[in-house]
Amino acid sequence: MKYIFKVLTSEEWEKATLGGYVYSSLDEIDGFIHLSSSRQLALTLYSYFKKYDKLVLAQIRLESVKDKIVFEESDSEDRGGKFPHLYGKLSIKDICKTWDLERNAFELPLEILIESEKI
């Protein structure tokens, strides 16, 4: 896995660009930054973001944050696999690319879909 991803609302992204760090209210409550692999993105979008019309998808090079990442099981019975959780701050500088997602069943960028099929 080369990249991990953070899904943000437009407001969360705006706060991040102004303050220099990426986080959500759920991240603050749980004490870590919730992230997803490319394989986990579709269900993450469906499960937690279906009420939004627009979102920002941030791509993070795993290598740049690997010392702060712990892969952990989800508390949700519906989710499988281990999720990347970042313990510490996620700087805006750690983000290598972003996409604006609009409601359209939250269509993922082709390059992410391709990566999701790699073993």
N, C-alpha and C positions, 0 to 999 in steps of 0.2 A: 504494500500500500504506500503510495507516494504522497497522496493528499488526504486531508480530512476537511470537513465542512461545518460551517456555522450558519444556521438560518436565523435571520433577524427581521423584525418588523422595520418599516421605514423609519419610525421614531427611534428605535434602538440603534439603527445604523447612523442616524443623524447625531445622536448623543456620542457614539463612538468616534465619529470624525471630529467632533468638537473637543472631546475629552482625551482622545488618544488611546482609549481602551474599549474592548468589546465585551459586553455582558448583557444579560437580561435579568428581569426580576426573579425568574426561576433560578438562574445561576446564583444570584445573591442568597436566596433562601437555602439552596442545596449546598452551597460552599464550594462549588466547582463550576467550570464552564462546560455546558452540554455541547457535544460535537457529534457528528455522524460520519461514517464512511460513505463512499459513493453508493454502496449496496443498501445502506440504511436510509438514504434520503427520501425515497418515495413514500415509505411508510411514516417517516417523521413528519413530512409535509401533510400527509393525510390525517395523521393522528392529532397533531398539535397546532396546525396552522390553517385548517380548512375555512375558518371564518374570515380570513384576510383576502383582499383582492390583489394586494401587491406585497412583495417581500424582497429582501436582498439575500442572495446566497454568496457567502464569503468562502473562498478557497484558501487553505492554509497548508503550506509544505510541512508534512509531518516531521521531517528532519529538523526544522527550525524550532520546534517546541517539544521534541521527544523527551527531554528531561523532566517536563512537567506533566506528561500524559500518563494516565493509568487506564488500562482497558478493563471495564467492569460490566458485570451483568446489569441489565435494566431491572427496575422494580416492577415493571409491567409484565403481566403474564402473556401478553400478546406479542412481545418483542423477543427476538432470539438473537443470540450472539453477544459479544462484548462490545460496549460502546466506548469511544475515546472520551475521557473526562480530563479536562485540563485543570490542575490544581495550581493556582497562581493567577497572574494577570495575563490576558491575551492582548498584546499591543496591536494597534492598527497596522504597525509596521510588519507584523507577522502574516498579514493577509497579502497573498500574491495576486489575487484576481477576484473580481466580484461580478455578479450578474443581477440584473433586475428581473425578478420573476413576476409575471402577471397571471391572474386566474385564467386558466385554460387547462384545467386539471393540473396546474403547476407543471407545465412541460419543462423537463430538465434539458440543459444544453447537451448536444450530441456528444461532446468529448467526455462528459461525465457518464453518460449511458454506455459508451464504449469501454471506459475504464471499469465499470461495474461488472462487466462480463469477463474481465481478466482474472485469472486465478492467482 
